[in-house]
C-alpha cells in the first residue's frame, strides 16, 4: 500500500498552514503592538515601512520569549499574550519612573528588584498609581492568558521526536545570550544600526524604543570597565601642584579642640524660589538666615527625583559618578571592602563616625556599604528615640533632629555624624499629618489639580526640613563643644508636572537645575561666602573648614572646583559645552578618580607633614577590628 504524502491531504495541509500562519500573524501583531505600546516616535507602527528594523529590534527580546513559551506550551495565543503582558508591566514601570524622575528605565534599575524585600516594597510601593485603570488593564491581560491556557488547542503534538527539545534549547540559548549581553549582539544593538545617544537615555528610548534602549545601554556600558591613565593623572596633579601644596600647608584656625561635625542630607530639599511663580516667596527662611553667616551656594548633583545614594556616595567619598558610568547605584554594585573617602580621613584624625537614617538599614545596602566607607556605627529606624514620630508616610524630620542631639556627646573624641532625612521623600500624593496647614500653602496658578496637590505636599514637608535646620543650628550653638553643620539637598523632588508647567527662573530644565548647600559654624557668625559646587566637592570644603588639610585628594578637588563643578548633572540632562582646557582637565580627573577608588592614587600625590602623625586607616587597625559589627546596623540607641 502506497503512503499518501501529508501535503496531499487537505486536512494535513490546513493543519500545516495553521502551524505556520498563526505564529507569523502573531509575530507581526506583536511587533506592531510593541511599537504602539512604546509610543516612541522611532518605533511607531507607521514607521514599519520607513525603518522596520527599529520596530523589530525593540520587539525582539519579547518576541524571543513568546516563541520560547510557544515551544514549551504548544499554545501560540497563550505564549504571545503572556510575553506581551510581561512586556506591558515593564512599560508600566517605565511610565512610573518617567513621571516621577523624568528619565526612562536603565539596566541598573533592575537591581532594585533585590531591594523589595529589604524595606523597598514599602518605599517603592508608594509610587504605584492610584487610578484603577492600570490594574484593570493588568487584570484583563491575566484573564486573556488564563482563557488561552484553558481553551486554546495545542498547535502541534506533545511528542515531536526531539524537535521541540532542539527548538526550545536553541531559543533559550539565543534569548539567554541576548539577556546576559554577549558581545556579538552589540553589532545589532548599536548606534550605527539604531539611534543611540549615550548621554541621553530619554532621546535613545524615544527614537529606538525603550527595549532597544535598555539593550544598547546593557550591551555597550553594562560590561564596560574604564582604565585609568596614570600619565594624565600625574600631569594634572603636576599642573595643580603649587595651588595644591598651598592648600595643604594652610594652617587651621586656632579653635582649640577639633570641632564635632554634623552633616544633614535633606531629602529632596531645594529652595523653591528658583521656580517661576515662587521667586518672591521666602519658603526657606532659616536657610537664607544661616547663609548670611557662612558658606552656601548652588549644588550640582548626579541625579533627579530619586537615586539618593548617588549624591550620598559622592559626598561621602569625594568621587564623581560622572567618571563611573557603570555605577548607577554604587552601594548595590561596589564590591570594595574598603572605600576611601571623608569618613576614613576623619577617622584617621581620631573622629568617631556615625550614620543615622530613619529607614530600614538594609535598603540600598547601606549597612554593608557604610561598613566599607568606614562608619563606626549606623543607627537606623529601630534605634531612634522617637522612632514612631511620622508625618505622612515617613519619619518626621523633627525626630531626626532629636536623634542627632541625643547621639552627640559632650566629652570624648571629636564626632562625625552623618544624618539622612526621609520625611520629604516622594511620592507626594499622600496627605500629611496636618492637611489644613498643607492646604494653606500658596502655589502658582496654572497647575493641574494633581500637580497642585503634589507641590503643596512637598512644600509642607520641605518647610519642616527648613524649620528643623533652624532648630538644629540653634541647639548646636548652645553646645559646649564647637560644631560644624553641613546641610544640603540630595536632589530635586520628582515633581515633573509642576516643573514643566511652571519652569525655572534661570530658564534651565529640571534635569539641569542645581540644588543648594550650606556650611556654618552655629556658634560663630562669619561673613557670607557663596560658591557653586558639585556634591563630590563638599567633603573637601568641609575638611578645610574643620582644619584638616593633609588629604591631598580632597585638596585637589577644591583646586579644580571652579572648572568642574557645573559638569555634574543628572543622567539625561542636556549636554553642556566644554572648552578645550576644561575638557582636558575633566578627562584627566577621571583617571584621578579611577586611581583613587582602586587605592593607587596616594603614592602619586604630595604628602603633608601631618600625615606622619596620622597613619593610614588600615594601619591604625580599624578595619581589621571590625569597627562596624553586624549587630550595630540595627541601630540600638546608646
C-alpha positions as semicolon CSV with decimal commas, in nm:
position;residue;x (nm);y (nm);z (nm)
1;X;0,000;0,000;0,000
2;X;0,141;0,337;-0,104
3;X;0,161;0,605;0,172
4;X;-0,010;0,932;0,081
5;X;0,213;1,239;0,135
6;X;0,088;1,468;0,413
7;X;0,085;1,767;0,179
8;X;-0,170;1,598;-0,049
9;X;-0,415;1,556;0,238
10;X;-0,643;1,865;0,268
11;X;-0,671;1,830;0,647
12;X;-0,294;1,794;0,679
13;X;-0,239;2,095;0,456
14;X;-0,480;2,303;0,663
15;X;-0,305;2,193;0,983
16;X;0,035;2,281;0,840
17;X;-0,092;2,620;0,719
18;X;-0,226;2,692;1,069
19;X;0,107;2,598;1,227
20;X;0,285;2,844;1,000
21;X;0,029;3,121;0,952
22;X;-0,078;3,165;1,314
23;X;0,274;3,220;1,459
24;X;0,356;3,453;1,168
25;X;0,040;3,657;1,226
26;X;0,105;3,672;1,599
27;X;0,465;3,777;1,534
28;X;0,358;4,064;1,310
29;X;0,094;4,171;1,562
30;X;0,345;4,152;1,848
31;X;0,593;4,376;1,666
32;X;0,331;4,638;1,576
33;X;0,162;4,633;1,917
34;X;0,500;4,670;2,089
35;X;0,561;4,986;1,886
36;X;0,215;5,114;1,976
37;X;0,270;5,036;2,346
38;X;0,612;5,202;2,339
39;X;0,485;5,530;2,194
40;X;0,831;5,641;2,080
41;X;0,842;5,828;1,753
42;X;1,104;5,594;1,606
43;X;0,909;5,270;1,664
44;X;0,552;5,380;1,596
45;X;0,359;5,129;1,380
46;X;0,355;5,382;1,094
47;X;0,736;5,359;1,083
48;X;0,714;4,996;0,968
49;X;0,789;5,079;0,605
50;X;1,049;5,352;0,676
51;X;1,260;5,171;0,937
52;X;1,126;4,820;1,004
53;X;1,450;4,722;1,179
54;X;1,374;4,969;1,461
55;X;1,038;4,804;1,532
56;X;1,181;4,453;1,512
57;X;1,479;4,529;1,738
58;X;1,256;4,685;2,002
59;X;1,022;4,384;2,000
60;X;1,290;4,115;1,961
61;X;1,350;4,018;2,329
62;X;0,977;3,986;2,392
63;X;0,934;3,803;2,064
64;X;1,204;3,551;2,153
65;X;1,037;3,493;2,488
66;X;0,700;3,439;2,317
67;X;0,850;3,184;2,077
68;X;1,024;3,001;2,361
69;X;0,697;2,985;2,556
70;X;0,520;2,858;2,244
71;X;0,766;2,572;2,208
72;X;0,718;2,482;2,574
73;X;0,339;2,520;2,597
74;X;0,242;2,444;2,232
75;X;-0,016;2,726;2,261
76;X;0,076;3,030;2,049
77;X;-0,200;3,268;2,167
78;X;-0,118;3,189;2,530
79;X;0,255;3,239;2,472
80;X;0,233;3,567;2,283
81;X;-0,027;3,701;2,527
82;X;0,188;3,617;2,829
83;X;0,501;3,769;2,672
84;X;0,310;4,085;2,579
85;X;0,163;4,106;2,930
86;X;0,508;4,089;3,087
87;X;0,629;4,349;2,841
88;X;0,331;4,567;2,935
89;X;0,434;4,551;3,302
90;X;0,782;4,667;3,201
91;X;0,634;4,963;3,016
92;X;0,408;5,042;3,310
93;X;0,705;5,058;3,548
94;X;0,887;5,275;3,295
95;X;0,592;5,516;3,280
96;X;0,600;5,548;3,660
97;X;0,972;5,624;3,656
98;X;0,941;5,880;3,375
99;X;0,660;6,055;3,559
100;X;0,844;6,069;3,890
101;X;1,207;6,104;3,784
102;X;1,192;6,233;3,427
103;X;1,410;5,954;3,284
104;X;1,330;5,607;3,141
105;X;1,440;5,274;3,281
106;X;1,807;5,186;3,267
107;X;1,967;4,840;3,308
108;X;2,091;4,925;3,659
109;X;1,731;4,988;3,771
110;X;1,670;4,614;3,771
111;X;1,900;4,588;4,072
112;X;1,614;4,742;4,266
113;X;1,429;4,410;4,247
114;X;1,661;4,277;4,516
115;X;1,571;4,572;4,740
116;X;1,199;4,493;4,751
117;X;1,247;4,254;5,041
118;X;1,477;4,495;5,226
119;X;1,230;4,771;5,301
120;X;1,196;4,874;4,939
121;X;0,844;4,740;4,891
122;X;0,702;4,993;5,137
123;X;0,901;5,282;4,990
124;X;0,865;5,198;4,621
125;X;0,506;5,078;4,659
126;X;0,406;5,434;4,734
127;X;0,468;5,524;4,370
128;X;0,206;5,282;4,235
129;X;-0,076;5,463;4,052
130;X;-0,391;5,549;4,246
131;X;-0,617;5,527;3,941
132;X;-0,779;5,183;3,881
133;X;-0,718;5,174;3,505
134;X;-0,368;5,021;3,507
135;X;-0,487;4,747;3,742
136;X;-0,792;4,680;3,526
137;X;-0,569;4,652;3,219
138;X;-0,343;4,410;3,407
139;X;-0,646;4,205;3,518
140;X;-0,773;4,193;3,159
141;X;-0,435;4,071;3,038
142;X;-0,427;3,800;3,303
143;X;-0,780;3,696;3,203
144;X;-0,673;3,656;2,839
145;X;-0,375;3,443;2,945
146;X;-0,591;3,221;3,168
147;X;-0,856;3,182;2,897
148;X;-0,593;3,087;2,640
149;X;-0,441;2,834;2,880
150;X;-0,778;2,665;2,937
151;X;-0,933;2,683;2,591
152;X;-0,661;2,702;2,327
153;X;-0,594;2,389;2,124
154;X;-0,225;2,290;2,110
155;X;-0,066;2,382;1,779
156;X;0,142;2,063;1,747
157;X;0,172;1,725;1,920
158;X;0,345;1,681;2,254
159;X;0,588;1,426;2,111
160;X;0,788;1,552;1,813
161;X;1,086;1,314;1,817
162;X;1,320;1,569;1,972
163;X;1,223;1,864;1,752
164;X;1,061;2,057;2,040
165;X;1,361;1,992;2,262
166;X;1,602;2,114;1,996
167;X;1,391;2,419;1,911
168;X;1,339;2,507;2,278
169;X;1,708;2,471;2,362
170;X;1,806;2,685;2,063
171;X;1,554;2,954;2,150
172;X;1,661;2,959;2,516
173;X;2,025;2,986;2,410
174;X;1,955;3,281;2,178
175;X;1,742;3,463;2,437
176;X;1,992;3,391;2,713
177;X;2,284;3,522;2,508
178;X;2,090;3,843;2,450
179;X;1,997;3,896;2,814
180;X;2,346;3,829;2,950
181;X;2,492;4,070;2,696
182;X;2,701;3,857;2,465
183;X;2,926;4,096;2,268
184;X;2,801;3,971;1,931
185;X;2,463;4,133;1,994
186;X;2,637;4,469;2,023
187;X;2,678;4,473;1,646
188;X;2,300;4,470;1,608
189;X;2,208;4,693;1,903
190;X;2,446;4,978;1,833
191;X;2,441;5,341;1,729
192;X;2,511;5,261;1,365
193;X;2,220;5,020;1,327
194;X;1,980;5,205;1,555
195;X;1,965;5,550;1,712
196;X;2,169;5,587;2,031
197;X;2,269;5,894;2,226
198;X;2,491;5,767;2,512
199;X;2,442;6,090;2,707
200;X;2,061;6,071;2,691
201;X;1,859;5,761;2,771
202;X;1,541;5,961;2,707
203;X;1,634;6,050;2,350
204;X;1,758;5,697;2,281
205;X;1,433;5,546;2,404
206;X;1,225;5,798;2,208
207;X;1,395;5,714;1,878
208;X;1,480;5,344;1,916
209;X;1,222;5,229;2,172
210;X;1,251;5,150;2,541
211;X;1,355;4,786;2,499
212;X;1,620;4,869;2,239
213;X;1,748;5,146;2,467
214;X;1,779;4,901;2,756
215;X;1,963;4,653;2,536
216;X;2,203;4,911;2,395
217;X;2,297;5,055;2,734
218;X;2,330;4,700;2,869
219;X;2,549;4,580;2,585
220;X;2,768;4,888;2,547
221;X;2,802;5,005;2,908
222;X;2,695;4,716;3,131
223;X;3,024;4,531;3,099
224;X;3,237;4,840;3,046
225;X;3,534;4,885;3,277
226;X;3,725;5,206;3,228
227;X;4,101;5,209;3,253
228;X;4,285;5,492;3,425
229;X;4,564;5,680;3,251
230;X;4,832;5,736;3,520
231;X;5,024;5,974;3,295
232;X;4,720;6,201;3,251
233;X;4,661;6,190;3,626
234;X;5,022;6,280;3,701
235;X;5,014;6,565;3,451
236;X;4,701;6,711;3,613
237;X;4,848;6,678;3,961
238;X;5,168;6,843;3,840
239;X;4,978;7,137;3,694
240;X;4,783;7,181;4,017
241;X;5,086;7,124;4,241
242;X;5,153;7,485;4,356
243;X;4,790;7,554;4,447
244;X;4,758;7,205;4,594
245;X;5,057;7,246;4,825
246;X;4,937;7,590;4,930
247;X;4,605;7,447;5,040
248;X;4,773;7,159;5,222
249;X;5,006;7,398;5,408
250;X;4,718;7,622;5,515
251;X;4,716;7,638;5,894
252;X;4,380;7,565;6,057
253;X;4,229;7,835;6,273
254;X;4,329;7,802;6,637
255;X;3,994;7,699;6,780
256;X;4,122;7,456;7,040
257;X;3,967;7,111;7,014
258;X;3,876;6,960;6,678
259;X;3,514;7,052;6,602
260;X;3,235;6,799;6,600
261;X;3,085;6,771;6,252
262;X;2,717;6,719;6,172
263;X;2,614;6,662;5,811
264;X;2,245;6,661;5,719
265;X;2,146;6,516;5,384
266;X;1,795;6,657;5,348
267;X;1,562;6,450;5,133
268;X;1,465;6,629;4,808
269;X;1,545;6,971;4,957
270;X;1,583;7,275;4,732
271;X;1,493;7,642;4,752
272;X;1,154;7,680;4,575
273;X;1,240;8,044;4,495
274;X;1,413;7,915;4,181
275;X;1,066;7,822;4,045
276;X;0,867;8,073;3,844
277;X;0,572;8,190;4,047
278;X;0,753;8,128;4,377
279;X;1,054;8,355;4,328
280;X;0,909;8,618;4,564
281;X;0,805;8,373;4,838
282;X;1,051;8,308;5,120
283;X;0,970;7,944;5,194
284;X;1,315;7,866;5,339
285;X;1,377;8,149;5,589
286;X;1,620;7,950;5,804
287;X;1,831;7,854;5,505
288;X;1,852;8,218;5,396
289;X;1,922;8,343;5,751
290;X;2,203;8,097;5,814
291;X;2,353;8,161;5,470
292;X;2,425;8,516;5,582
293;X;2,678;8,381;5,832
294;X;2,856;8,102;5,645
295;X;2,925;7,930;5,315
296;X;2,646;7,845;5,071
297;X;2,567;7,814;4,704
298;X;2,418;7,607;4,427
299;X;2,485;7,233;4,444
300;X;2,516;7,026;4,126
301;X;2,415;6,665;4,190
302;X;2,424;6,348;3,975
303;X;2,055;6,258;3,997
304;X;1,700;6,392;3,984
305;X;1,385;6,296;4,174
306;X;1,541;5,983;4,327
307;X;1,864;5,788;4,345
308;X;1,959;5,942;4,680
309;X;2,261;5,716;4,717
310;X;2,424;5,870;4,410
311;X;2,458;6,209;4,577
312;X;2,526;6,042;4,912
313;X;2,811;5,839;4,763
314;X;2,968;6,149;4,610
315;X;2,956;6,341;4,938
316;X;3,099;6,059;5,147
317;X;3,374;5,963;4,902
318;X;3,453;6,279;4,707
319;X;3,429;6,074;4,387
320;X;3,223;6,197;4,094
321;X;2,990;5,935;3,945
322;X;3,042;6,106;3,609
323;X;3,363;5,906;3,593
324;X;3,195;5,572;3,674
325;X;2,930;5,506;3,410
326;X;2,877;5,152;3,536
327;X;2,794;5,267;3,893
328;X;2,432;5,371;3,858
329;X;2,361;5,253;4,214
330;X;2,704;5,244;4,380
331;X;2,603;5,080;4,709
332;X;2,448;4,791;4,517
333;X;2,731;4,747;4,268
334;X;3,055;4,817;4,453
335;X;3,229;4,514;4,598
336;X;3,519;4,705;4,755
337;X;3,573;4,610;5,119
338;X;3,747;4,943;5,175
339;X;3,621;5,262;5,008
340;X;3,836;5,575;5,051
341;X;3,662;5,895;5,145
342;X;3,585;6,160;5,401
343;X;3,481;5,915;5,673
344;X;3,818;5,737;5,670
345;X;4,006;6,067;5,662
346;X;3,817;6,183;5,970
347;X;3,878;5,853;6,147
348;X;4,249;5,889;6,083
349;X;4,223;6,217;6,277
350;X;4,061;6,049;6,575
351;X;3,696;6,109;6,494
352;X;3,422;5,871;6,597
353;X;3,196;5,829;6,296
354;X;2,825;5,754;6,289
355;X;2,546;5,745;6,030
356;X;2,178;5,780;6,123
357;X;1,876;5,724;5,899
358;X;1,509;5,672;5,982
359;X;1,456;5,380;5,745
360;X;1,537;5,011;5,704
361;X;1,919;4,974;5,729
362;X;1,928;4,710;5,456
363;X;1,759;4,927;5,194
364;X;2,009;5,049;4,933
365;X;2,252;4,804;5,100
366;X;2,356;5,082;5,338
367;X;2,450;4,852;5,626
368;X;2,718;4,687;5,411
369;X;2,821;4,999;5,221
370;X;2,865;5,207;5,536
371;X;3,099;4,945;5,677
372;X;3,316;4,970;5,364
373;X;3,305;5,350;5,374
374;X;3,433;5,342;5,732
375;X;3,149;5,430;5,971
376;X;3,185;5,304;6,329
377;X;2,809;5,282;6,384
378;X;2,485;5,301;6,189
379;X;2,173;5,397;6,383
380;X;1,867;5,310;6,178
381;X;1,493;5,342;6,224
382;X;1,454;5,095;6,509
383;X;1,718;5,272;6,718
384;X;1,568;5,621;6,710
385;X;1,450;5,781;7,034
386;X;1,127;5,886;6,861
387;X;1,101;5,604;6,606
388;X;0,720;5,632;6,581
389;X;0,715;6,007;6,507
390;X;0,585;6,007;6,149
391;X;0,448;6,276;5,921
392;X;0,290;6,136;5,608
393;X;0,450;5,808;5,510
394;X;0,787;5,857;5,673
395;X;0,970;5,958;5,987
396;X;0,940;6,327;6,062
397;X;1,248;6,549;6,035
398;X;1,194;6,660;6,396
399;X;1,262;6,301;6,505
400;X;1,592;6,311;6,318
401;X;1,692;6,635;6,489
402;X;1,611;6,476;6,826
403;X;1,825;6,176;6,735
404;X;2,121;6,390;6,629
405;X;2,121;6,574;6,959
406;X;2,079;6,251;7,155
407;X;2,380;6,095;6,985
408;X;2,619;6,389;7,024
409;X;2,836;6,362;7,336
410;X;2,985;6,648;7,537
411;X;3,305;6,457;7,617
412;X;3,546;6,224;7,444
413;X;3,696;6,234;7,095
414;X;3,557;6,453;6,816
415;X;3,246;6,318;6,647
416;X;3,130;6,299;6,286
417;X;2,758;6,240;6,244
418;X;2,602;6,188;5,900
419;X;2,221;6,215;5,914
420;X;1,991;6,120;5,626
421;X;1,636;6,256;5,642
422;X;1,335;6,093;5,478
423;X;1,021;6,298;5,559
424;X;1,013;6,479;5,224
425;X;1,053;6,159;5,021
426;X;0,803;6,110;4,739
427;X;0,552;6,023;4,619
428;X;0,372;6,345;4,702
429;X;0,013;6,227;4,675
430;X;-0,012;6,116;5,039
431;X;-0,182;6,351;5,284
432;X;0,046;6,481;5,562
433;X;-0,036;6,493;5,932
434;X;-0,172;6,849;5,913
435;X;-0,380;6,873;5,596
436;X;-0,513;7,219;5,689
437;X;-0,160;7,358;5,712
438;X;-0,080;7,195;5,377
439;X;-0,385;7,349;5,210
440;X;-0,289;7,698;5,328
441;X;0,040;7,690;5,135
442;X;0,019;7,921;4,830
443;X;0,108;7,773;4,491
444;X;0,115;7,942;4,149
445;X;-0,187;7,942;3,920
446;X;-0,197;7,735;3,605
447;X;-0,117;7,399;3,761
448;X;-0,338;7,094;3,719
449;X;-0,519;6,993;4,039
450;X;-0,300;6,685;4,081
451;X;0,018;6,889;4,039
452;X;-0,109;7,150;4,288
453;X;-0,169;6,882;4,549
454;X;0,171;6,724;4,497
455;X;0,351;7,059;4,509
456;X;0,169;7,158;4,829
457;X;0,251;6,823;4,992
458;X;0,615;6,864;4,902
459;X;0,634;7,225;5,025
460;X;0,471;7,119;5,352
461;X;0,749;6,866;5,420
462;X;1,023;7,089;5,278
463;X;0,927;7,367;5,516
464;X;0,960;7,119;5,803
465;X;1,315;7,049;5,682
466;X;1,390;7,421;5,686
467;X;1,238;7,458;6,035
468;X;1,448;7,168;6,164
469;X;1,759;7,320;6,006
470;X;1,696;7,633;6,213
471;X;1,623;7,433;6,530
472;X;1,930;7,213;6,486
473;X;2,157;7,515;6,432
474;X;2,020;7,677;6,750
475;X;2,075;7,362;6,953
476;X;2,429;7,317;6,822
477;X;2,509;7,679;6,905
478;X;2,428;7,605;7,271
479;X;2,673;7,315;7,298
480;X;2,998;7,349;7,490
481;X;3,191;7,188;7,207
482;X;3,242;7,358;6,869
483;X;3,037;7,209;6,587
484;X;3,035;7,249;6,210
485;X;2,699;7,199;6,036
486;X;2,680;7,100;5,667
487;X;2,330;7,089;5,517
488;X;2,237;7,003;5,157
489;X;1,961;6,856;4,943
490;X;2,031;6,524;4,772
491;X;1,829;6,609;4,459
492;X;1,524;6,799;4,341
493;X;1,189;6,629;4,409
494;X;1,015;6,431;4,136
495;X;0,757;6,699;4,059
496;X;0,786;6,673;3,682
497;X;0,435;6,802;3,612
498;X;0,475;7,116;3,821
499;X;0,829;7,181;3,697
500;X;0,733;7,150;3,330
501;X;0,429;7,377;3,373
502;X;0,594;7,649;3,579
503;X;0,954;7,642;3,455
504;X;1,257;7,779;3,636
505;X;1,366;8,138;3,678
506;X;1,705;8,076;3,513
507;X;1,549;7,903;3,213
508;X;1,715;7,565;3,271
509;X;1,528;7,236;3,255
510;X;1,456;7,028;3,565
511;X;1,738;6,779;3,500
512;X;1,997;7,057;3,485
513;X;1,872;7,262;3,778
514;X;2,106;7,260;4,081
515;X;2,003;7,230;4,444
516;X;2,157;7,405;4,743
517;X;2,416;7,360;5,018
518;X;2,507;7,539;5,341
519;X;2,807;7,515;5,577
520;X;2,805;7,711;5,903
521;X;2,959;7,725;6,247
522;X;2,643;7,785;6,455
523;X;2,840;7,947;6,741
524;X;3,033;8,194;6,528
525;X;2,894;8,431;6,269
526;X;3,119;8,477;5,966
527;X;3,100;8,685;5,653
528;X;2,877;8,519;5,391
529;X;3,061;8,347;5,108
530;X;2,885;8,196;4,810
531;X;3,035;7,924;4,592
532;X;2,875;7,684;4,345
533;X;2,995;7,328;4,400
534;X;2,922;6,972;4,292
535;X;2,827;6,720;4,559
536;X;3,162;6,539;4,526
537;X;3,339;6,865;4,620
538;X;3,154;6,911;4,951
539;X;3,383;6,684;5,160
540;X;3,691;6,882;5,058
541;X;3,521;7,206;5,157
542;X;3,409;7,058;5,490
543;X;3,752;6,916;5,577
544;X;3,915;7,252;5,504
545;X;3,680;7,428;5,742
546;X;3,744;7,161;6,006
547;X;4,117;7,237;5,984
548;X;4,210;6,909;5,813
549;X;4,442;6,978;5,521
550;X;4,654;6,665;5,487
551;X;4,437;6,469;5,242
552;X;4,581;6,572;4,908
553;X;4,294;6,426;4,706
554;X;4,033;6,639;4,880
555;X;4,259;6,942;4,848
556;X;4,281;6,871;4,474
557;X;3,900;6,870;4,444
558;X;3,900;7,223;4,587
559;X;4,168;7,343;4,348
560;X;3,969;7,216;4,049
561;X;3,621;7,305;4,179
562;X;3,574;7,626;3,977
563;X;3,641;7,443;3,650
564;X;3,449;7,122;3,708
565;X;3,157;7,196;3,942
566;X;2,891;7,264;3,680
567;X;2,974;6,948;3,481
568;X;2,794;6,731;3,736
569;X;2,439;6,682;3,608
570;X;2,155;6,437;3,643
571;X;2,155;6,150;3,391
572;X;1,960;6,260;3,085
573;X;2,036;6,629;3,126
574;X;2,119;6,811;2,800
575;X;2,491;6,807;2,716
576;X;2,684;7,110;2,837
577;X;2,950;7,268;2,621
578;X;3,306;7,244;2,745
579;X;3,606;7,440;2,622
580;X;3,924;7,253;2,532
581;X;4,106;7,321;2,859
582;X;3,803;7,224;3,068
583;X;3,759;6,903;2,872
584;X;4,123;6,801;2,917
585;X;4,102;6,868;3,291
586;X;3,781;6,667;3,310
587;X;3,935;6,372;3,126
588;X;4,244;6,374;3,346
589;X;4,031;6,400;3,661
590;X;3,852;6,084;3,551
591;X;4,183;5,896;3,571
592;X;4,249;6,051;3,912
593;X;3,911;5,928;4,038
594;X;3,960;5,577;3,897
595;X;4,301;5,551;4,065
596;X;4,158;5,685;4,390
597;X;3,887;5,419;4,411
598;X;4,142;5,147;4,335
599;X;4,370;5,271;4,614
600;X;4,651;5,358;4,371
601;X;4,645;5,737;4,392
602;X;4,804;5,823;4,728
603;X;5,160;5,748;4,622
604;X;5,119;5,990;4,329
605;X;5,005;6,283;4,546
606;X;5,216;6,517;4,758
607;X;5,210;6,438;5,130
608;X;5,170;6,692;5,407
609;X;5,392;6,669;5,715
610;X;5,083;6,599;5,924
611;X;5,034;6,264;5,752
612;X;5,321;6,119;5,951
613;X;5,127;6,186;6,270
614;X;4,819;6,005;6,145
615;X;4,884;5,662;5,988
616;X;4,650;5,530;5,719
617;X;4,325;5,390;5,845
618;X;4,412;5,026;5,788
619;X;4,746;5,067;5,974
620;X;4,552;5,200;6,271
621;X;4,361;4,873;6,289
622;X;4,005;4,998;6,235
623;X;3,909;4,763;5,953
624;X;4,073;4,454;6,095
625;X;3,898;4,501;6,425
626;X;3,555;4,506;6,261
627;X;3,464;4,857;6,371
628;X;3,108;4,823;6,240
629;X;2,981;4,484;6,360
630;X;2,666;4,343;6,207
631;X;2,470;4,394;6,528
632;X;2,516;4,771;6,517
633;X;2,333;4,801;6,186
634;X;2,011;4,752;6,376
635;X;2,085;5,087;6,533
636;X;2,034;5,016;6,904
637;X;2,020;5,356;7,072
638;X;2,300;5,435;7,309
